[in-house]
Amino acid sequence: MSSDNQWSADEDEGQLSRLIRKSRDYPFVPVGLAGFVTVVSYGLYKLKYRRHQKMSIHLIHMRVAAQGFVVGAVTLGVLYSMYTDYIRPQFFNVSKK
C-alpha cells in the first residue's frame, strides 16, 4: 500500500469546517435542515395545544410536514445544480470552476 492512501489525524477536518464546506458546495442542505428543525420545533410546541386530536395523528402530520420541507429543499437543490451545470453554460458561456 502506498502512504498516500493512509488516514492521518492531521488531514481530518472538524465538524464545523466540514459543515461550512458542504454548505458552500450544496447551499440547499442547510435550508433543508433548518426547515426540518423549524417544522419539528413548531410541531412540538403545538403538541401542547392539540385539543382532541390523537397523538398519533399529530405526529403523522408533523412528520409529513418535515419530510415535505426536506424533499422540497432537495428538489430545489437539484434544480439549482442542473441550472448551474447545464443551462447557464449554454446561454452565458460560463466555464466550470
TAHUNOR-V789088 format. One record per residue. RES is the residue in one letter. SS is DSSP state (@ for helix, = for strand, . for the rest). PSI is psi in whole degrees, 0 to 359 (* if undefined). D_LAST is the distance of its C-alpha to the last C-alpha in whole Angstrom. Layout:
res = <RES:RES>
ss = <SS:SS>
psi = <PSI:PSI>
d_last = <D_LAST:D_LAST>
This chain:
res = <M:S:S:D:N:Q:W:S:A:D:E:D:E:G:Q:L:S:R:L:I:R:K:S:R:D:Y:P:F:V:P:V:G:L:A:G:F:V:T:V:V:S:Y:G:L:Y:K:L:K:Y:R:R:H:Q:K:M:S:I:H:L:I:H:M:R:V:A:A:Q:G:F:V:V:G:A:V:T:L:G:V:L:Y:S:M:Y:T:D:Y:I:R:P:Q:F:F:N:V:S:K:K>
ss = <.:.:@:@:@:.:.:.:.:.:.:.:.:.:@:@:@:@:@:@:@:@:@:@:@:.:@:@:@:@:@:@:@:@:@:@:@:@:@:@:@:@:@:@:@:@:@:@:@:.:.:.:.:.:@:@:@:@:@:@:@:@:@:@:@:@:@:@:@:@:@:@:@:@:@:@:@:@:@:@:@:@:@:@:@:@:@:@:@:@:@:@:.:.:.:.:.>
psi = <144:158:348:332:357:146:140:151:335:328:345:130:155:168:319:317:326:318:319:318:316:324:324:319:319:90:343:354:311:330:317:317:317:319:318:313:321:314:318:319:316:319:320:325:316:348:326:328:37:356:244:12:137:151:318:322:318:317:324:316:319:318:317:319:317:316:323:320:317:317:321:318:320:319:315:322:319:317:320:318:318:320:312:331:326:316:310:316:329:319:334:6:48:126:152:151:*>
d_last = <32:30:29:25:26:28:28:28:29:27:24:25:23:25:25:24:21:20:21:19:16:16:17:14:12:15:17:19:21:22:24:25:27:28:30:31:33:34:36:37:39:40:42:43:44:46:47:50:51:51:55:56:53:53:50:49:48:46:44:43:42:40:38:38:36:34:33:32:30:28:28:27:24:23:23:21:18:18:19:16:14:15:15:11:10:13:15:13:11:15:17:14:13:9:7:4:0>
